[in-house]
Amino acid sequence: MTALRTPEEKEEIMHRVEMIKQRSIELAESTNLAIVPTDSATATNTTGGRPAKQSPQLHGLAARPPKPVRQTVVGSSDVLPGPSSPVLLPAAAMQLQCIDPGEMLRKALSKAKIFRDVIGSNEGPQGQRGATSKVVPEQKVKLSLAAMKSAREGLQAVDDLKVQGRLQSKAAVEHEHALLTLLGTSAAVGYAARDELLEDKWMQQFDIIQPIEPAIGATIVQAELHNSDVERQQTEEWQGYLSEIEQYRGAMDELLRRMKAPDTHKKIRENVSAMVPLIRTNLGFCHETMQSIRSLLVDIHRLQLERQVEAKGMPEVMARLHELDEAKNYRGDDVAAAFSALSQVVIESICPSEAGVALTPQVVAQHKDVLEDYAEHFGRIGLKLCVDVAALIENDCDDHIWRSMLDLAQALTDYRQCVLDLTSSVVAGKREVVTSPSATIEQLPVPRASPRPASKHRKPVNRAAEESSLVPAPPAILSDKRTLAQKQADALLKSIPLERSMVNELDADFMLIAKMLGRDTSSVGSMMHRSGQDAAIAFTFVRASVRDWFARDRLLQTKAKLSPEDDRVAQLTERLQLVDMIEQRVRIREADALKSDPQPRSPHLSRLLKMSEVARVTSPIRLPSDHDNGDRGTLFEIRIDHAPLSNGKRPAPWFVHLHTAEPVTADALPTLGYKAFNAVHLKTAREKNLGKRWEMLMRALGHADAKVHRSTIDSALLASLLHMRSGVKPHSDSSQTSSGACISLP
């Protein structure tokens, strides 16, 4: 489904735009008439070898210092710098050296006059569209692109001449004014012509007006593109339209940047500012047109991929592509209304209408949230498509399907970014922060101290004497007959007031218990809940912190110093039992975290083996590879099944992939030295079939850092796995295996 503007709505907008456009064209005409020569008599004469008069459009252009061997005439073309000797220059450098900034400026201003004469004469009264046109839109496009190129070259020439000190300040301002006007006007005219051509194409190819998601007004028209019409389209043609419109956008952006630049002359800013509304309006329309094309490209690539996978017989891919097709209708009317509202905000900010009604910041923020969710939904669908389908494409090795998938991923990324650009262009709508009333939070009443009644006739009091009379006499000091070990035990028991009832009530949760004992748990909490945190690193820190919080080592040492008959031994023993319960809870949390880590490493696997949390290790099986020869190959896989999680669920298995340098059988793997393997790495079940093609797809979706997770398995850990799969405990001495010795079974 694609939202459309009604003809009445578009006519209203274009009426406002054409009024601005007419003022801009009048500005361009007046500017060019003041600068560009109107007859050939004032133009530079380069015939006959006689000194030419300086043309009006180059007034203020100073000559370089005259050469001593040749007398020059000020204002003549002879004074403009010629090319240096080309003997030692490459062809490209020689060509650049031959282009003189003065000549480049002369050509640019001449083309500005041509563009003004052709386009100015083509405009009807008051610049109305639909008037008799002397120049067809295709010619306007070509003229505009050429004029934009000339304007940029002229602006660069002005900058170069100013650096060389060959252009007076007043002349530089006039020339820059004329060229900026040419740049903006040609971009606006070129885009308008291309937009007119595209409207005709939409009508001829799809029998609809150009489909654009935003729509001004309450009416939202929905149009469905037929698959047969979409399949006839050529992606290269529509990509070319995008590139062309991108040139118009670039020219308009450059004009706006120069207008905002602090070094831009005040006169230029004042004179060119009249066309700024036209530029901004066309920038908004450029965005809508590009969004329509990008949406069409998504459909083109999706249908192309559908036809290929259907012929190949890949139902899993077809299911994902159908989900992508359904994603176009995600949040239906809410998305259409959001497009309409944000487009209205943009247009009304540039071309205000009397009937325009400003939306509140809260409403604008809600619409932005809807479109951001819509864009992210496309991102999630694309990511899911790549993750679930890339493995099939990787194994299938069909280059046509792979290429189509990559094109679709890029189209999805571009369309998603186009929607996000619309939301970011609307600066209004910052959501107000609404604080929750304090009454919703239950608070304990704070007791107030009762004020002492003031005495009207207070007598001076000897406070020191009064306070001293209230202080009781210190008790008699009793002799402490405890040994040093007993004193340490008492202090330790007091500092760790663990009780069985408390530990049972809190289910031995080490974080809650530590907080109740006044321990600082901020670092541990931050590490455990940090996004992307490595579970092995996190719980190494957690285990060390728990041992420190509850002083296991000190409890053991203190208990060992006491006599077995001491009553404190029983108390210390109970504390150690409670600490064991807490550490057991840590162990359960650690095992769950290690098994669930999306990017496990060899320390994860080593730790789980040590904790006896690995349920099964299968014997190696051979996977298809390029160098297979009978039962010999170079790629093998070991599956690792974990013990269930604490909630009873079965975690996803891990896989170890072994790449050998030479083809071998699976049974021969335990007899190989570690150096016989090109690579041994750990992968998850989700990524075990993914490779470099998946990484390229993810990058096409905008995930520049996408990479299939692979963790290297060292020789000692590999030996443990190969021994465990046959029920034999691994050797404790791994010094030989790390040096590349044989890791064979005993």
ZAFI-185257 format. One record per residue (C-alpha): residue in three letters; z, x, y. Coordinates in steps of 0.02 Angstrom, whole numbers, padded with zeros to 5 digits, always signed. Layout:
% residues N
AlaZXY;...
//
This chain:
% residues 746
Met+00000+00000+00000;Thr-00045+00063+00173;Ala+00009-00014+00338;Leu-00125-00048+00469;Arg-00133-00082+00654;Thr-00205-00249+00704;Pro-00359-00239+00817;Glu-00262-00320+00960;Glu-00125-00190+00948;Lys-00247-00045+00945;Glu-00344-00118+01092;Glu-00183-00129+01194;Ile-00139+00052+01158;Met-00313+00116+01191;His-00318+00024+01358;Arg-00163+00120+01413;Val-00233+00282+01346;Glu-00404+00261+01430;Met-00320+00239+01599;Ile-00236+00406+01577;Lys-00396+00482+01508;Gln-00497+00426+01661;Arg-00373+00509+01779;Ser-00385+00668+01676;Ile-00576+00668+01678;Glu-00577+00643+01866;Leu-00458+00789+01879;Ala-00574+00895+01772;Glu-00725+00849+01877;Ser-00641+00891+02042;Thr-00574+01054+01974;Asn-00739+01112+01902;Leu-00837+01065+02060;Ala-00722+01177+02160;Ile-00747+01325+02047;Val-00909+01313+01949;Pro-01071+01347+02046;Thr-01180+01194+02067;Asp-01347+01282+02087;Ser-01433+01435+02021;Ala-01434+01519+02190;Thr-01250+01553+02181;Ala-01254+01612+02002;Thr-01255+01795+01955;Asn-01430+01869+01964;Thr-01463+02004+01837;Thr-01653+02021+01857;Gly-01754+02153+01944;Gly-01618+02284+01940;Arg-01558+02229+02113;Pro-01373+02204+02149;Ala-01325+02024+02115;Lys-01218+01916+02225;Gln-01048+01874+02155;Ser-01046+01695+02093;Pro-00913+01578+02166;Gln-00828+01553+02000;Leu-00792+01741+01993;His-00727+01762+02169;Gly-00578+01876+02175;Leu-00642+01979+02028;Ala-00625+02161+02077;Ala-00736+02299+02012;Arg-00674+02453+01924;Pro-00678+02612+02030;Pro-00861+02665+02053;Lys-00929+02806+01950;Pro-00965+02962+02053;Val-01144+02976+01990;Arg-01194+02800+02039;Gln-01164+02699+02194;Thr-01104+02523+02161;Val-01108+02364+02260;Val-00951+02259+02269;Gly-00980+02093+02182;Ser-01124+02158+02080;Ser-01129+02140+01893;Asp-01153+02328+01889;Val-00972+02354+01936;Leu-00909+02263+01781;Pro-00852+02385+01647;Gly-00985+02426+01520;Pro-00958+02479+01341;Ser-00898+02652+01301;Ser-01003+02772+01202;Pro-01025+02695+01029;Val-01051+02859+00939;Leu-00878+02869+00860;Leu-00839+02684+00847;Pro-00858+02573+00692;Ala-00973+02424+00706;Ala-00833+02296+00730;Ala-00742+02401+00859;Met-00905+02435+00951;Gln-00941+02249+00960;Leu-00770+02211+01033;Gln-00788+02355+01155;Cys-00953+02284+01217;Ile-00873+02117+01268;Asp-00818+02137+01447;Pro-00680+02019+01508;Gly-00778+01983+01666;Glu-00931+01933+01569;Met-00826+01830+01450;Leu-00748+01737+01597;Arg-00919+01711+01674;Lys-00983+01630+01513;Ala-00828+01523+01491;Leu-00839+01451+01666;Ser-01024+01420+01644;Lys-00992+01323+01483;Ala-00855+01226+01572;Lys-00986+01163+01694;Ile-01103+01115+01552;Phe-00965+01020+01462;Arg-00917+00930+01622;Asp-01096+00880+01660;Val-01132+00817+01484;Ile-00968+00730+01447;Gly-00939+00668+01625;Ser-01109+00584+01630;Asn-01074+00506+01461;Glu-00919+00412+01517;Gly-00943+00232+01572;Pro-00857+00150+01720;Gln-00672+00188+01720;Gly-00693+00285+01557;Gln-00700+00128+01452;Arg-00743+00149+01270;Gly-00891+00049+01212;Ala-00996+00087+01366;Thr-01175+00147+01343;Ser-01160+00320+01270;Lys-01287+00458+01304;Val-01203+00577+01181;Val-01169+00523+01003;Pro-00996+00562+00930;Glu-01064+00700+00817;Gln-01130+00792+00971;Lys-00966+00765+01061;Val-00875+00846+00917;Lys-00988+01000+00921;Leu-00979+01014+01110;Ser-00790+00995+01109;Leu-00762+01128+00976;Ala-00875+01249+01070;Ala-00789+01209+01235;Met-00616+01237+01159;Lys-00674+01407+01095;Ser-00745+01454+01265;Ala-00587+01397+01355;Arg-00478+01506+01244;Glu-00593+01655+01269;Gly-00592+01626+01456;Leu-00403+01616+01463;Gln-00392+01778+01365;Ala-00516+01858+01486;Val-00410+01802+01635;Asp-00257+01883+01555;Asp-00353+02044+01522;Leu-00423+02052+01698;Lys-00249+02025+01772;Val-00182+02168+01667;Gln-00325+02280+01725;Gly-00292+02232+01906;Arg-00468+02166+01928;Leu-00426+01986+01972;Gln-00342+01926+02130;Ser-00193+01812+02110;Lys-00271+01662+02196;Ala-00430+01676+02094;Ala-00332+01695+01933;Val-00240+01533+01970;Glu-00402+01438+02003;His-00488+01505+01848;Glu-00339+01472+01736;His-00327+01296+01807;Ala-00510+01262+01766;Leu-00498+01335+01591;Leu-00337+01242+01547;Thr-00418+01081+01605;Leu-00568+01120+01496;Leu-00456+01159+01347;Gly-00359+00996+01359;Thr-00506+00885+01402;Ser-00618+00954+01264;Ala-00479+00934+01135;Ala-00448+00754+01188;Val-00634+00711+01191;Gly-00664+00797+01025;Tyr-00522+00707+00939;Ala-00577+00538+01011;Ala-00753+00566+00944;Arg-00691+00618+00772;Asp-00572+00469+00769;Glu-00717+00353+00807;Leu-00818+00430+00665;Leu-00672+00414+00546;Glu-00648+00231+00590;Asp-00829+00201+00543;Lys-00804+00297+00382;Trp-00649+00199+00334;Met-00745+00038+00363;Gln-00899+00095+00266;Gln-00808+00178+00121;Phe-00657+00063+00102;Asp-00702-00091+00204;Ile-00543-00073+00308;Ile-00491-00007+00477;Gln-00416+00166+00473;Pro-00255+00152+00370;Ile-00107+00217+00466;Glu+00072+00183+00419;Pro+00139+00148+00595;Ala+00098-00018+00677;Ile+00144-00073+00853;Gly+00217-00247+00858;Ala+00296-00362+00733;Thr+00140-00387+00627;Ile+00119-00265+00482;Val-00046-00277+00389;Gln-00051-00205+00213;Ala-00208-00138+00131;Glu-00239-00080-00045;Leu-00365+00059-00078;His-00467+00025-00234;Asn-00469+00165-00361;Ser-00658+00158-00374;Asp-00675+00188-00186;Val-00549+00330-00190;Glu-00632+00417-00337;Arg-00797+00427-00242;Gln-00719+00532-00106;Gln-00744+00720-00092;Thr-00584+00816-00059;Glu-00678+00955+00031;Glu-00745+00832+00159;Trp-00573+00760+00200;Gln-00495+00933+00201;Gly-00627+00980+00329;Tyr-00574+00834+00439;Leu-00394+00893+00428;Ser-00443+01069+00480;Glu-00544+01002+00627;Ile-00403+00889+00688;Glu-00285+01036+00668;Gln-00393+01130+00794;Tyr-00376+00988+00918;Arg-00188+00985+00892;Gly-00179+01174+00915;Ala-00273+01164+01080;Met-00162+01024+01144;Asp-00005+01116+01090;Glu-00067+01273+01178;Leu-00092+01178+01340;Leu+00082+01104+01331;Arg+00157+01275+01293;Arg+00071+01352+01443;Met+00132+01210+01552;Lys+00311+01246+01498;Ala+00296+01435+01511;Pro+00406+01505+01651;Asp+00267+01621+01713;Thr+00142+01478+01737;His+00096+01460+01920;Lys+00169+01310+02009;Lys-00002+01254+02070;Ile-00071+01253+01892;Arg+00078+01153+01830;Glu+00058+01025+01969;Asn-00130+01003+01950;Val-00139+00999+01760;Ser+00015+00888+01739;Ala-00092+00733+01768;Met-00174+00755+01599;Val-00013+00790+01503;Pro+00014+00606+01456;Leu-00162+00601+01382;Ile-00126+00758+01281;Arg+00039+00693+01216;Thr-00036+00525+01170;Asn-00178+00606+01075;Leu-00055+00719+00986;Gly+00032+00563+00922;Phe-00134+00488+00866;Cys-00180+00653+00783;His-00022+00641+00681;Glu-00064+00465+00625;Thr-00241+00512+00576;Met-00185+00664+00479;Gln-00052+00561+00392;Ser-00184+00436+00336;Ile-00294+00575+00269;Arg-00151+00662+00180;Ser-00102+00498+00097;Leu-00281+00476+00039;Leu-00286+00654-00029;Val-00131+00617-00134;Asp-00223+00469-00212;Ile-00382+00571-00239;His-00292+00712-00330;Arg-00183+00591-00428;Leu-00332+00493-00494;Gln-00425+00652-00533;Leu-00279+00716-00635;Glu-00259+00546-00720;Arg-00438+00549-00782;Gln-00418+00725-00851;Val-00254+00697-00943;Glu-00315+00529-01008;Ala-00466+00614-01086;Lys-00352+00750-01154;Gly-00231+00625-01230;Met-00069+00670-01139;Pro+00035+00510-01127;Glu+00187+00601-01056;Val+00087+00659-00905;Met+00013+00485-00882;Ala+00187+00410-00874;Arg+00239+00530-00735;Leu+00080+00497-00638;His+00111+00309-00646;Glu+00284+00341-00573;Leu+00200+00435-00432;Asp+00083+00288-00401;Glu+00231+00170-00393;Ala+00319+00285-00271;Lys+00197+00229-00135;Asn+00289+00062-00129;Tyr+00462+00140-00123;Arg+00574+00035-00009;Gly+00421-00070+00035;Asp+00447-00166+00197;Asp+00587-00052+00256;Val+00470+00097+00257;Ala+00331+00000+00345;Ala+00454-00062+00476;Ala+00520+00115+00501;Phe+00345+00185+00526;Ser+00310+00046+00650;Ala+00471+00072+00747;Leu+00459+00261+00761;Ser+00277+00252+00811;Gln+00326+00127+00945;Val+00459+00246+01009;Val+00332+00387+01023;Ile+00195+00284+01106;Glu+00312+00194+01227;Ser+00387+00359+01282;Ile+00212+00417+01334;Cys+00123+00256+01384;Pro+00257+00131+01434;Ser+00207-00051+01430;Glu+00287-00194+01522;Ala+00319-00284+01358;Gly+00396-00131+01276;Val+00574-00156+01215;Ala+00680+00000+01194;Leu+00769+00017+01028;Thr+00950+00067+01022;Pro+00991+00243+00961;Gln+01078+00168+00810;Val+00923+00070+00758;Val+00810+00221+00783;Ala+00929+00326+00679;Gln+00924+00198+00539;His+00733+00201+00539;Lys+00734+00391+00535;Asp+00852+00386+00386;Val+00734+00269+00294;Leu+00583+00382+00321;Glu+00680+00538+00276;Asp+00734+00453+00115;Tyr+00553+00400+00085;Ala+00493+00579+00110;Glu+00628+00651-00001;His+00585+00523-00135;Phe+00410+00594-00140;Gly+00486+00766-00154;Arg+00595+00712-00300;Ile+00448+00629-00388;Gly+00343+00785-00366;Leu+00482+00897-00428;Lys+00510+00787-00580;Leu+00325+00787-00615;Cys+00318+00976-00613;Val+00474+01003-00717;Asp+00426+00878-00852;Val+00240+00911-00858;Ala+00219+01096-00820;Ala+00277+01144-00995;Leu+00139+01038-01071;Ile+00010+01113-00956;Glu+00079+01287-00992;Asn+00055+01266-01178;Asp-00109+01172-01163;Cys-00188+01308-01056;Asp-00318+01185-00987;Asp-00377+01265-00826;His-00451+01103-00756;Ile-00289+01007-00779;Trp-00190+01153-00712;Arg-00298+01164-00555;Ser-00287+00976-00524;Met-00099+00980-00547;Leu-00083+01120-00420;Asp-00193+01025-00295;Leu-00087+00869-00317;Ala+00073+00966-00290;Gln+00004+01038-00128;Ala-00053+00866-00069;Leu+00119+00793-00104;Thr+00202+00932-00005;Asp+00085+00910+00144;Tyr+00109+00721+00147;Arg+00298+00735+00134;Gln+00302+00861+00276;Cys+00191+00749+00381;Val+00317+00607+00366;Leu+00461+00724+00408;Asp+00364+00786+00561;Leu+00359+00607+00625;Thr+00547+00587+00609;Ser+00579+00754+00694;Ser+00463+00710+00839;Val+00575+00563+00885;Val+00718+00642+00979;Ala+00805+00478+01015;Gly+00919+00399+00891;Lys+01063+00517+00869;Arg+01190+00417+00775;Glu+01355+00389+00860;Val+01505+00450+00765;Val+01617+00303+00724;Thr+01792+00352+00677;Ser+01886+00249+00552;Pro+02039+00162+00622;Ser+02198+00255+00587;Ala+02276+00096+00520;Thr+02174+00112+00361;Ile+02267+00270+00314;Glu+02439+00238+00247;Gln+02568+00347+00332;Leu+02750+00365+00299;Pro+02859+00318+00448;Val+02931+00468+00537;Pro+03117+00443+00571;Arg+03166+00466+00751;Ala+03325+00552+00802;Ser+03444+00436+00891;Pro+03471+00495+01068;Arg+03646+00542+01112;Pro+03722+00433+01248;Ala+03725+00523+01411;Ser+03894+00547+01487;Lys+03908+00509+01670;His+04051+00630+01695;Arg+04014+00773+01578;Lys+04137+00914+01588;Pro+04086+01095+01563;Val+04108+01143+01382;Asn+04129+01314+01310;Arg+03980+01297+01187;Ala+04016+01458+01098;Ala+04192+01406+01063;Glu+04136+01231+01011;Glu+04006+01297+00888;Ser+04120+01427+00817;Ser+04250+01295+00782;Leu+04124+01196+00679;Val+04068+01343+00570;Pro+04165+01348+00407;Ala+04243+01507+00353;Pro+04132+01610+00236;Pro+04177+01591+00053;Ala+04255+01734-00035;Ile+04126+01852-00109;Leu+04130+01847-00298;Ser+04081+01998-00398;Asp+03907+01980-00482;Lys+03920+02038-00661;Arg+03735+02005-00704;Thr+03625+02146-00761;Leu+03467+02193-00666;Ala+03359+02109-00799;Gln+03462+01950-00786;Lys+03446+01950-00597;Gln+03258+01970-00612;Ala+03251+01828-00740;Asp+03349+01710-00628;Ala+03239+01750-00478;Leu+03083+01725-00581;Leu+03140+01560-00653;Lys+03182+01500-00479;Ser+03012+01551-00409;Ile+02919+01458-00548;Pro+03010+01291-00565;Leu+02898+01223-00702;Glu+02963+01071-00796;Arg+02888+00995-00952;Ser+02890+00820-00879;Met+02792+00877-00726;Val+02662+00973-00829;Asn+02638+00825-00947;Glu+02626+00701-00804;Leu+02492+00805-00716;Asp+02400+00835-00880;Ala+02423+01023-00858;Asp+02302+01022-00711;Phe+02322+01198-00642;Met+02261+01153-00467;Leu+02382+01007-00443;Ile+02529+01103-00516;Ala+02492+01256-00409;Lys+02487+01148-00253;Met+02656+01070-00297;Leu+02728+01245-00314;Gly+02662+01292-00142;Arg+02525+01410-00200;Asp+02370+01439-00094;Thr+02228+01360-00194;Ser+02094+01361-00058;Ser+01997+01510-00125;Val+01995+01446-00304;Gly+01947+01270-00249;Ser+01807+01335-00140;Met+01736+01443-00279;Met+01745+01305-00411;His+01656+01177-00303;Arg+01531+01290-00216;Ser+01351+01237-00247;Gly+01257+01358-00358;Gln+01413+01456-00403;Asp+01398+01560-00561;Ala+01522+01486-00687;Ala+01562+01653-00769;Ile+01605+01735-00604;Ala+01702+01584-00543;Phe+01815+01568-00695;Thr+01847+01754-00705;Phe+01926+01732-00534;Val+02011+01569-00586;Arg+02093+01648-00739;Ala+02158+01793-00636;Ser+02226+01674-00503;Val+02314+01564-00632;Arg+02398+01715-00712;Asp+02459+01766-00540;Trp+02516+01591-00488;Phe+02620+01562-00644;Ala+02668+01745-00675;Arg+02629+01753-00861;Asp+02641+01943-00867;Arg+02805+01947-00773;Leu+02878+01813-00885;Leu+02833+01914-01040;Gln+02901+02076-00968;Thr+03063+01996-00910;Lys+03090+01910-01077;Ala+03068+02076-01168;Lys+03206+02156-01063;Leu+03337+02025-01106;Ser+03449+02020-01257;Pro+03397+01889-01388;Glu+03568+01807-01369;Asp+03542+01779-01181;Asp+03522+01595-01134;Arg+03385+01644-01012;Val+03270+01690-01156;Ala+03255+01507-01206;Gln+03214+01459-01026;Leu+03082+01596-01013;Thr+03009+01544-01180;Glu+02991+01365-01121;Arg+02908+01424-00960;Leu+02785+01526-01061;Gln+02745+01374-01168;Leu+02710+01274-01011;Val+02600+01414-00944;Asp+02507+01412-01111;Met+02473+01226-01087;Ile+02406+01260-00912;Glu+02297+01404-00970;Gln+02230+01299-01113;Arg+02173+01172-00983;Val+02090+01315-00888;Arg+02004+01368-01048;Ile+01935+01192-01076;Arg+01872+01183-00897;Glu+01793+01355-00914;Ala+01704+01313-01077;Asp+01632+01153-01001;Ala+01575+01247-00846;Leu+01494+01388-00945;Lys+01399+01268-01058;Ser+01341+01163-00909;Asp+01287+01306-00796;Pro+01103+01277-00754;Gln+01072+01464-00747;Pro+01171+01544-00889;Arg+01177+01733-00907;Ser+01227+01848-01048;Pro+01411+01850-00989;His+01413+01661-01014;Leu+01355+01679-01194;Ser+01472+01825-01229;Arg+01620+01728-01163;Leu+01577+01573-01265;Leu+01560+01677-01423;Lys+01730+01753-01389;Met+01804+01579-01361;Ser+01723+01515-01523;Glu+01630+01383-01424;Val+01461+01418-01506;Ala+01433+01299-01651;Arg+01273+01369-01724;Val+01146+01508-01703;Thr+00981+01480-01793;Ser+00873+01611-01875;Pro+00726+01671-01769;Ile+00566+01570-01780;Arg+00395+01629-01726;Leu+00312+01545-01576;Pro+00124+01547-01541;Ser+00068+01702-01448;Asp-00094+01791-01407;His-00071+01925-01539;Asp-00028+01818-01691;Asn-00090+01883-01858;Gly-00041+01773-02004;Asp+00148+01763-02010;Arg+00163+01905-01886;Gly+00182+01879-01700;Thr+00257+01948-01541;Leu+00357+01797-01479;Phe+00510+01728-01568;Glu+00647+01604-01526;Ile+00831+01586-01573;Arg+00918+01421-01539;Ile+01102+01418-01488;Asp+01199+01254-01510;His+01364+01236-01419;Ala+01523+01149-01472;Pro+01543+00978-01388;Leu+01610+00964-01211;Ser+01787+00905-01179;Asn+01721+00728-01152;Gly+01638+00728-01323;Lys+01460+00743-01260;Arg+01342+00870-01337;Pro+01281+00999-01210;Ala+01100+01053-01205;Pro+01061+01203-01315;Trp+01011+01375-01253;Phe+00868+01480-01318;Val+00842+01666-01335;His+00661+01723-01327;Leu+00617+01890-01406;His+00456+01978-01357;Thr+00408+02121-01472;Ala+00289+02261-01431;Glu+00198+02246-01597;Pro+00166+02096-01712;Val+00307+02078-01839;Thr+00378+01943-01952;Ala+00534+01844-01907;Asp+00629+01920-02053;Ala+00596+02095-01988;Leu+00680+02066-01819;Pro+00857+02120-01872;Thr+00788+02286-01934;Leu+00706+02332-01768;Gly+00778+02448-01639;Tyr+00811+02374-01468;Lys+00671+02477-01392;Ala+00547+02386-01504;Phe+00570+02232-01394;Asn+00473+02214-01232;Ala+00597+02083-01173;Val+00744+01982-01238;His+00805+01845-01122;Leu+00908+01687-01119;Lys+00832+01521-01060;Thr+00890+01342-01048;Ala+00818+01196-01146;Arg+00745+01126-00985;Glu+00651+01285-00941;Lys+00615+01362-01110;Asn+00431+01310-01105;Leu+00405+01347-00921;Gly+00317+01501-00856;Lys+00218+01573-00711;Arg+00110+01419-00690;Trp+00263+01311-00663;Glu+00323+01434-00532;Met+00156+01418-00441;Leu+00168+01227-00447;Met+00342+01231-00375;Arg+00287+01345-00234;Ala+00145+01223-00197;Leu+00278+01088-00181;Gly+00364+01191-00047;His+00494+01279-00155;Ala+00452+01457-00105;Asp+00593+01533-00208;Ala+00555+01437-00368;Lys+00574+01546-00521;Val+00603+01512-00705;His+00777+01573-00748;Arg+00780+01716-00872;Ser+00936+01818-00912;Thr+00919+01982-01005;Ile+01010+01997-01171;Asp+01072+02173-01207;Ser+01069+02256-01377;Ala+01253+02222-01418;Leu+01240+02036-01383;Leu+01076+02025-01479;Ala+01157+02109-01628;Ser+01300+01982-01620;Leu+01177+01838-01623;Leu+01075+01908-01766;His+01233+01939-01867;Met+01307+01769-01826;Arg+01155+01674-01885;Ser+01187+01744-02060;Gly+01374+01713-02055;Val+01422+01896-02036;Lys+01535+01952-01895;Pro+01454+02073-01773;His+01498+02256-01770;Ser+01627+02302-01641;Asp+01545+02470-01606;Ser+01388+02441-01505;Ser+01360+02617-01443;Gln+01218+02645-01564;Thr+01127+02483-01528;Ser+01131+02514-01340;Ser+01037+02677-01367;Gly+00898+02592-01461;Ala+00959+02620-01638;Cys+00929+02496-01777;Ile+01024+02330-01764;Ser+00998+02286-01946;Leu+01116+02184-02053;Pro+01237+02278-02166;
//
